[in-house]
Amino acid sequence: MGRWPEGSAADPEAARERYHSDMRSMRKVLREVIRADLRTAHFGLGIVIVASVIMAFLVGPAAGALLAGAFGALFLGALGVMFIRGIRGPDARRRAYLFTFGWANWV
C-alpha cells in the first residue's frame, strides 16, 4: 500500500479533492495543447489537397482519390458523431472540420 503525504492521519476526502483538482488542471492544459482553430484547419485541408495531387501524379489518380476520399470519410464520420451527440448545423460542420484537418497545428 502506498504512503500518504499526510502520514498515518491521512484524510481520504482531502486526498480525493487533491486528485480531482490535479485532474482538472491536467485536462485544462491538455485542452490548450490540442486546441485548433479554423486557420489551422484550412492549412490542413491545403496539405491534404496538395498531397492528393502529388500522389495522383506520382502514383496514379486512384491513389490521390483514395487519400482525398479517406479524409472525406473521416469528415463525414466526425459529422455523424456530432449529429449523434446532438450538435446540429454550422457548429457541427465546424467541429467536424476542426477534427478532420486541425492536425496541421503540429506540422
Z-matrix of the N, CA and C atoms (Angstrom, degrees):
N
C 1 1.445
C 2 1.539 1 109.62
N 3 1.314 2 116.45 1 139.53
C 4 1.455 3 121.41 2 -176.42
C 5 1.519 4 112.11 3 -73.16
N 6 1.313 5 115.51 4 159.87
C 7 1.458 6 120.93 5 178.63
C 8 1.521 7 109.33 6 -88.90
N 9 1.300 8 115.49 7 140.85
C 10 1.464 9 121.68 8 175.60
C 11 1.516 10 108.69 9 -86.19
N 12 1.325 11 118.63 10 140.43
C 13 1.464 12 119.97 11 177.92
C 14 1.527 13 112.16 12 -61.87
N 15 1.331 14 116.19 13 -25.95
C 16 1.466 15 119.98 14 -177.82
C 17 1.519 16 112.16 15 -83.53
N 18 1.327 17 118.42 16 -6.33
C 19 1.458 18 121.47 17 -178.61
C 20 1.516 19 111.27 18 91.57
N 21 1.332 20 115.62 19 -156.77
C 22 1.466 21 120.14 20 -175.79
C 23 1.524 22 112.41 21 -73.23
N 24 1.314 23 118.48 22 -17.46
C 25 1.466 24 121.87 23 -179.63
C 26 1.522 25 110.14 24 -97.65
N 27 1.318 26 117.30 25 40.75
C 28 1.464 27 122.12 26 -176.28
C 29 1.524 28 110.86 27 -69.45
N 30 1.306 29 115.13 28 141.93
C 31 1.463 30 121.59 29 176.94
C 32 1.525 31 108.02 30 -99.88
N 33 1.337 32 118.26 31 110.58
C 34 1.478 33 120.00 32 -178.15
C 35 1.529 34 112.53 33 -59.34
N 36 1.309 35 117.84 34 -33.64
C 37 1.470 36 120.14 35 -179.76
C 38 1.538 37 110.88 36 -67.58
N 39 1.320 38 116.31 37 -39.74
C 40 1.471 39 120.15 38 177.64
C 41 1.527 40 110.29 39 -66.16
N 42 1.330 41 116.31 40 -39.71
C 43 1.463 42 119.92 41 178.27
C 44 1.526 43 110.49 42 -64.55
N 45 1.315 44 117.25 43 -41.00
C 46 1.465 45 121.58 44 178.81
C 47 1.523 46 110.41 45 -63.76
N 48 1.332 47 116.94 46 -43.09
C 49 1.467 48 120.52 47 179.29
C 50 1.531 49 110.86 48 -65.32
N 51 1.340 50 116.41 49 -39.42
C 52 1.460 51 119.92 50 177.49
C 53 1.533 52 110.55 51 -63.12
N 54 1.323 53 116.46 52 -41.13
C 55 1.464 54 121.43 53 177.65
C 56 1.525 55 110.66 54 -60.99
N 57 1.334 56 116.76 55 -49.25
C 58 1.470 57 120.28 56 -179.24
C 59 1.530 58 111.40 57 -63.63
N 60 1.307 59 117.01 58 -38.15
C 61 1.462 60 120.78 59 177.77
C 62 1.529 61 110.67 60 -63.84
N 63 1.329 62 116.31 61 -44.49
C 64 1.469 63 119.82 62 178.11
C 65 1.532 64 111.19 63 -63.14
N 66 1.315 65 117.11 64 -41.08
C 67 1.462 66 120.45 65 179.45
C 68 1.527 67 111.28 66 -64.61
N 69 1.337 68 117.52 67 -40.75
C 70 1.464 69 120.54 68 177.74
C 71 1.520 70 111.18 69 -61.77
N 72 1.321 71 116.90 70 -43.73
C 73 1.466 72 119.15 71 -178.66
C 74 1.530 73 110.85 72 -68.53
N 75 1.340 74 118.01 73 -37.35
C 76 1.462 75 119.97 74 177.36
C 77 1.525 76 111.44 75 -65.53
N 78 1.321 77 117.17 76 -41.56
C 79 1.466 78 120.39 77 179.20
C 80 1.516 79 111.32 78 -65.06
N 81 1.330 80 117.08 79 -37.37
C 82 1.460 81 120.50 80 178.38
C 83 1.526 82 110.58 81 -63.14
N 84 1.320 83 117.03 82 -44.41
C 85 1.463 84 121.32 83 178.32
C 86 1.525 85 110.29 84 -63.51
N 87 1.324 86 117.21 85 -42.69
C 88 1.462 87 121.10 86 179.83
C 89 1.530 88 111.45 87 -62.94
N 90 1.340 89 117.01 88 -41.16
C 91 1.469 90 119.91 89 177.43
C 92 1.520 91 110.97 90 -61.45
N 93 1.329 92 117.45 91 -38.51
C 94 1.456 93 120.60 92 178.90
C 95 1.530 94 111.41 93 -67.47
N 96 1.318 95 116.59 94 -36.44
C 97 1.465 96 120.74 95 -178.34
C 98 1.523 97 110.93 96 -68.99
N 99 1.327 98 117.90 97 -41.47
C 100 1.469 99 120.19 98 -174.11
C 101 1.523 100 113.41 99 -93.91
N 102 1.311 101 117.46 100 5.35
C 103 1.458 102 120.58 101 -179.02
C 104 1.528 103 110.59 102 -67.04
N 105 1.331 104 115.76 103 136.96
C 106 1.466 105 121.70 104 177.87
C 107 1.525 106 108.56 105 -127.37
N 108 1.318 107 116.60 106 152.71
C 109 1.458 108 120.60 107 177.28
C 110 1.530 109 109.29 108 -118.49
N 111 1.323 110 115.99 109 174.40
C 112 1.467 111 120.44 110 -176.70
C 113 1.529 112 112.19 111 -63.58
N 114 1.312 113 117.36 112 -36.81
C 115 1.461 114 120.15 113 179.69
C 116 1.532 115 110.28 114 -60.70
N 117 1.311 116 116.12 115 -42.94
C 118 1.459 117 121.03 116 178.05
C 119 1.524 118 110.78 117 -64.69
N 120 1.323 119 116.64 118 -42.25
C 121 1.466 120 120.67 119 -179.95
C 122 1.528 121 110.71 120 -64.98
N 123 1.324 122 117.99 121 -37.84
C 124 1.468 123 120.56 122 176.27
C 125 1.533 124 109.89 123 -62.36
N 126 1.319 125 116.20 124 -40.04
C 127 1.466 126 120.59 125 177.66
C 128 1.533 127 109.65 126 -62.82
N 129 1.328 128 117.13 127 -41.74
C 130 1.463 129 121.16 128 177.52
C 131 1.521 130 111.92 129 -62.18
N 132 1.331 131 117.14 130 -42.05
C 133 1.460 132 121.10 131 176.46
C 134 1.530 133 110.40 132 -61.67
N 135 1.323 134 116.47 133 -41.51
C 136 1.465 135 120.13 134 177.67
C 137 1.525 136 112.02 135 -61.43
N 138 1.329 137 116.24 136 -40.54
C 139 1.464 138 120.24 137 178.01
C 140 1.522 139 110.23 138 -62.34
N 141 1.335 140 116.72 139 -43.35
C 142 1.466 141 120.51 140 -179.79
C 143 1.527 142 110.37 141 -63.80
N 144 1.323 143 117.62 142 -41.46
C 145 1.469 144 120.71 143 179.80
C 146 1.528 145 110.33 144 -63.85
N 147 1.334 146 116.62 145 -47.46
C 148 1.464 147 120.49 146 179.94
C 149 1.530 148 110.37 147 -62.65
N 150 1.329 149 117.12 148 -43.79
C 151 1.466 150 120.19 149 179.40
C 152 1.525 151 111.27 150 -63.87
N 153 1.338 152 117.32 151 -37.59
C 154 1.466 153 120.49 152 178.26
C 155 1.524 154 111.04 153 -64.95
N 156 1.316 155 116.73 154 -42.38
C 157 1.470 156 120.64 155 179.04
C 158 1.526 157 110.55 156 -65.37
N 159 1.331 158 116.97 157 -44.04
C 160 1.466 159 120.15 158 179.14
C 161 1.522 160 110.41 159 -62.42
N 162 1.337 161 116.75 160 -43.82
C 163 1.466 162 119.55 161 178.66
C 164 1.526 163 111.15 162 -63.83
N 165 1.331 164 116.48 163 -37.02
C 166 1.468 165 119.55 164 179.28
C 167 1.521 166 110.94 165 -63.49
N 168 1.335 167 117.49 166 -37.98
C 169 1.460 168 120.26 167 179.18
C 170 1.522 169 112.58 168 -76.10
N 171 1.319 170 117.60 169 -40.86
C 172 1.456 171 120.91 170 -174.82
C 173 1.523 172 114.06 171 -82.56
N 174 1.327 173 116.96 172 -40.94
C 175 1.461 174 120.84 173 -174.72
C 176 1.522 175 111.22 174 -103.15
N 177 1.307 176 114.88 175 -45.42
C 178 1.457 177 119.91 176 -178.95
C 179 1.522 178 109.91 177 150.95
N 180 1.325 179 115.89 178 158.18
C 181 1.464 180 119.26 179 -177.65
C 182 1.527 181 113.25 180 -59.31
N 183 1.317 182 117.13 181 -31.81
C 184 1.468 183 119.91 182 -179.44
C 185 1.527 184 111.07 183 -64.96
N 186 1.335 185 116.99 184 -37.79
C 187 1.466 186 120.65 185 -179.82
C 188 1.528 187 111.08 186 -66.76
N 189 1.331 188 115.91 187 -42.74
C 190 1.465 189 119.54 188 177.55
C 191 1.518 190 111.73 189 -63.97
N 192 1.332 191 115.88 190 -41.81
C 193 1.464 192 119.76 191 178.49
C 194 1.529 193 111.20 192 -67.19
N 195 1.319 194 116.44 193 -34.48
C 196 1.465 195 120.42 194 178.42
C 197 1.522 196 111.08 195 -64.90
N 198 1.327 197 116.59 196 -43.15
C 199 1.464 198 119.99 197 178.29
C 200 1.528 199 110.99 198 -63.71
N 201 1.327 200 116.72 199 -48.48
C 202 1.463 201 120.20 200 178.85
C 203 1.527 202 111.01 201 -62.74
N 204 1.322 203 116.31 202 -39.99
C 205 1.464 204 120.41 203 179.09
C 206 1.513 205 112.65 204 -65.98
N 207 1.335 206 117.17 205 -34.93
C 208 1.465 207 120.21 206 178.26
C 209 1.522 208 110.80 207 -64.02
N 210 1.322 209 116.46 208 -42.79
C 211 1.461 210 118.98 209 178.06
C 212 1.529 211 111.17 210 -70.80
N 213 1.327 212 116.66 211 -34.19
C 214 1.466 213 119.25 212 174.72
C 215 1.526 214 111.59 213 -63.30
N 216 1.331 215 116.26 214 -40.70
C 217 1.464 216 120.23 215 178.03
C 218 1.525 217 110.86 216 -66.83
N 219 1.331 218 116.66 217 -38.53
C 220 1.463 219 119.93 218 176.78
C 221 1.526 220 110.67 219 -62.04
N 222 1.332 221 116.61 220 -42.51
C 223 1.461 222 120.35 221 177.93
C 224 1.530 223 110.86 222 -62.28
N 225 1.332 224 117.17 223 -46.06
C 226 1.468 225 119.89 224 -179.85
C 227 1.527 226 111.40 225 -64.93
N 228 1.331 227 117.22 226 -36.74
C 229 1.460 228 120.31 227 176.15
C 230 1.522 229 111.72 228 -64.57
N 231 1.321 230 116.20 229 -43.83
C 232 1.466 231 119.89 230 177.89
C 233 1.526 232 110.69 231 -65.15
N 234 1.319 233 116.58 232 -37.48
C 235 1.471 234 119.98 233 177.23
C 236 1.523 235 110.47 234 -65.02
N 237 1.327 236 117.24 235 -39.29
C 238 1.455 237 120.74 236 176.37
C 239 1.519 238 112.09 237 -62.16
N 240 1.323 239 116.06 238 -40.31
C 241 1.468 240 119.76 239 177.62
C 242 1.520 241 110.44 240 -63.91
N 243 1.321 242 117.12 241 -38.97
C 244 1.468 243 120.26 242 178.09
C 245 1.528 244 110.62 243 -61.77
N 246 1.332 245 116.75 244 -42.77
C 247 1.464 246 119.78 245 178.89
C 248 1.521 247 111.17 246 -65.30
N 249 1.338 248 116.91 247 -38.90
C 250 1.468 249 119.97 248 178.16
C 251 1.527 250 110.27 249 -63.88
N 252 1.327 251 116.84 250 -37.23
C 253 1.468 252 120.77 251 179.08
C 254 1.518 253 112.51 252 -74.91
N 255 1.331 254 117.41 253 -7.28
C 256 1.458 255 120.83 254 177.66
C 257 1.511 256 114.63 255 93.25
N 258 1.315 257 117.28 256 12.08
C 259 1.463 258 122.11 257 178.90
C 260 1.517 259 107.29 258 -94.53
N 261 1.316 260 116.96 259 125.21
C 262 1.460 261 121.23 260 -174.06
C 263 1.531 262 111.50 261 -123.80
N 264 1.323 263 114.94 262 166.66
C 265 1.464 264 122.44 263 171.31
C 266 1.515 265 114.51 264 70.67
N 267 1.335 266 115.04 265 -150.21
C 268 1.470 267 120.36 266 -176.06
C 269 1.530 268 113.17 267 -60.99
N 270 1.328 269 116.92 268 -31.99
C 271 1.459 270 119.15 269 179.56
C 272 1.526 271 110.85 270 -65.04
N 273 1.319 272 117.33 271 -38.92
C 274 1.469 273 120.83 272 177.61
C 275 1.521 274 110.62 273 -64.50
N 276 1.328 275 117.08 274 -43.82
C 277 1.462 276 120.18 275 178.83
C 278 1.522 277 111.75 276 -64.08
N 279 1.325 278 116.53 277 -41.45
C 280 1.467 279 120.79 278 179.66
C 281 1.521 280 110.91 279 -63.31
N 282 1.318 281 117.22 280 -44.99
C 283 1.466 282 120.41 281 -179.57
C 284 1.536 283 111.67 282 -65.74
N 285 1.316 284 116.45 283 -41.29
C 286 1.471 285 119.63 284 178.34
C 287 1.532 286 110.24 285 -65.57
N 288 1.316 287 117.11 286 -39.25
C 289 1.464 288 122.17 287 178.24
C 290 1.527 289 110.57 288 -63.69
N 291 1.329 290 116.46 289 -44.76
C 292 1.459 291 120.29 290 178.19
C 293 1.525 292 111.50 291 -63.90
N 294 1.329 293 116.57 292 -38.45
C 295 1.458 294 119.94 293 178.31
C 296 1.523 295 110.97 294 -65.60
N 297 1.323 296 116.53 295 -42.40
C 298 1.463 297 120.88 296 -175.07
C 299 1.521 298 112.65 297 -73.32
N 300 1.313 299 118.13 298 -40.63
C 301 1.464 300 120.53 299 -172.09
C 302 1.527 301 114.29 300 -117.95
N 303 1.320 302 118.33 301 0.45
C 304 1.468 303 121.27 302 -177.50
C 305 1.521 304 113.93 303 -71.55
N 306 1.318 305 117.77 304 -8.10
C 307 1.463 306 121.90 305 178.69
C 308 1.516 307 112.39 306 -63.75
N 309 1.313 308 118.32 307 -16.01
C 310 1.460 309 121.13 308 -178.70
C 311 1.533 310 111.47 309 -64.15
N 312 1.306 311 116.75 310 -11.04
C 313 1.457 312 121.96 311 176.21
C 314 1.522 313 111.54 312 -58.91
N 315 1.333 314 117.32 313 -26.10
C 316 1.455 315 122.11 314 -175.82
C 317 1.523 316 112.56 315 -105.85
N 318 1.317 317 118.16 316 11.60
C 319 1.467 318 120.59 317 179.26
C 320 1.518 319 109.39 318 -89.64
